[in-house]
Amino acid sequence: MTVNNIADAVDAPVRKTFLPYNRPDIGQAEIDEVVDTLRSGWITTGPKTKEFEKRFAEYVGSRHAIAVNSCTGGLHVALAAAGIGPGDEVIVPTMTFCATANVVVHLGATPVIVDVEPDTLNIDPQCLEAAITPRTRAVIPVHLYGHPCDMDRINEIAETYRLLVIEDAAHAVGAEWRGRLVGTLSLATTFSFYATKNRTPAEGGMITTDDDEYAEEMRVWTLHGISHDAWKRYSAEGSWYYEVVAPGFKYNLTDLQSALGLHQLARLEAMTQRRAELASRYTRGLGDLPQIELPACRSGVRHAWHLYPIRLRLSMLAIDRATFIEQLRGEGIGTSVHFIPLHRQPFYADRFGFEPSDFPIADAAYECLISLPLYTRMSERDIDDAIEAVRRVVQRNR
Ligand SMILES: Cc1ncc(COP(=O)(O)O)c(C=O)c1O
């Protein structure tokens, strides 16, 4: 090797082909099922959606599962059906996607935004309790990155103060809290099947609950406020007559998506295990770097590993997070940041007059978070490339 060749090899990025931060895992069986659904004539909500709801409820172990077109729609429906409205307060963590709080605003209620725990970045039960007022009606714990919240403590507080618990489990399908699957731990739980999520029919969501009456009310809100299964109107047993009993939404899931969802549900356990394997490969490959803090995984939980967010110890590095991300990109590795906390978003900061120092834990974490690529189609080699890229950037800038 000449001196120039050696220099080229050293300067060459870890990857020649870019490793995206996320990529869906859709196999031939799913594609065939979609084609079959298109041929069946039932493309909007119909028998496949009913089947998907039934199998999802069986998987989670809940009495009911209600398919919706997104987790956002699910949260909106769950709150509306619970009668949340003007004058009510709903407590949400600041470290989440904006949808968790936006739906509260849509209903004319007030989202009360609180700080998070230092290790998991999930809602801090102490901050939750401190934020309760006579107007508080509900709390939305978010199982961030797929790590369950402290549901024992949250349920205890909710019982003491008579609050409704509606979980945002957008990241947490397959996660467990003390041996119980997320989806069975509170009044209602909403899941997301958005394209980047652990399993995806492109877009979609599901609400689970054990409460028969509330399930019925949510179903009504899901589809225009119509009092019975609207899709039955077009089937052999259907009738033209319907009644609108609430000003409902249009949040139904289509059979095309449910066809995909059914297949992905069958593969969910294998996919969750694969994510755990890939996450532990990251942990082994990065664990010795003092400049990097790895994601928490407490005992007594099953992490769904929706994301693998590292935190930079910036005092040990000569660059900031944005430059770190740029340099990873230069090495051929895509990343993202989860999340820009709600208190930093102009709408919420302006409306409530927040300062970053109001949320010291989430704010400090935000400055140094980077989500590394993690999805089931990644190979061991892909993970090793991302590890190598992080190690290189650290070495260059420590
Ligand atoms: C924590 C959280 N909640 C809710 C949502 C909204 O999910 P959907 O896109 O299915 O509406 C997301 C989406 O990224 C999310 O990350």
Ligand as a Chemical Component Dictionary entry (heavy atoms), coordinates in Angstrom:
data_LIG
# 
_chem_comp.id                   LIG 
_chem_comp.type                 NON-POLYMER 
_chem_comp.pdbx_formal_charge   0 
_chem_comp.three_letter_code    LIG 
# 
loop_
_chem_comp_atom.comp_id 
_chem_comp_atom.atom_id 
_chem_comp_atom.alt_atom_id 
_chem_comp_atom.type_symbol 
_chem_comp_atom.charge 
_chem_comp_atom.model_Cartn_x 
_chem_comp_atom.model_Cartn_y 
_chem_comp_atom.model_Cartn_z 
_chem_comp_atom.pdbx_ordinal 
LIG C1 C1 C 0 -44.594 9.427 21.448 1  
LIG C2 C2 C 0 -45.481 9.532 20.248 2  
LIG N1 N1 N 0 -46.796 9.719 20.429 3  
LIG C3 C3 C 0 -47.637 9.795 19.385 4  
LIG C4 C4 C 0 -47.174 9.716 18.091 5  
LIG C5 C5 C 0 -48.146 9.842 16.963 6  
LIG O1 O1 O 0 -48.245 8.639 16.263 7  
LIG P1 P1 P 0 -49.036 8.588 14.862 8  
LIG O2 O2 O 0 -48.098 9.070 13.814 9  
LIG O3 O3 O 0 -49.418 7.155 14.685 10 
LIG O4 O4 O 0 -50.215 9.464 15.010 11 
LIG C6 C6 C 0 -45.815 9.535 17.849 12 
LIG C7 C7 C 0 -45.305 9.477 16.475 13 
LIG O5 O5 O 0 -44.145 9.589 16.196 14 
LIG C8 C8 C 0 -44.937 9.441 18.949 15 
LIG O6 O6 O 0 -43.619 9.297 18.775 16 
# 
loop_
_chem_comp_bond.comp_id 
_chem_comp_bond.atom_id_1 
_chem_comp_bond.atom_id_2 
_chem_comp_bond.value_order 
_chem_comp_bond.pdbx_ordinal 
LIG C1 C2 SING 1  
LIG C2 N1 SING 2  
LIG C2 C8 DOUB 3  
LIG N1 C3 DOUB 4  
LIG C3 C4 SING 5  
LIG C4 C5 SING 6  
LIG C4 C6 DOUB 7  
LIG C5 O1 SING 8  
LIG O1 P1 SING 9  
LIG P1 O2 DOUB 10 
LIG P1 O3 SING 11 
LIG P1 O4 SING 12 
LIG C6 C7 SING 13 
LIG C6 C8 SING 14 
LIG C7 O5 DOUB 15 
LIG C8 O6 SING 16 
# 
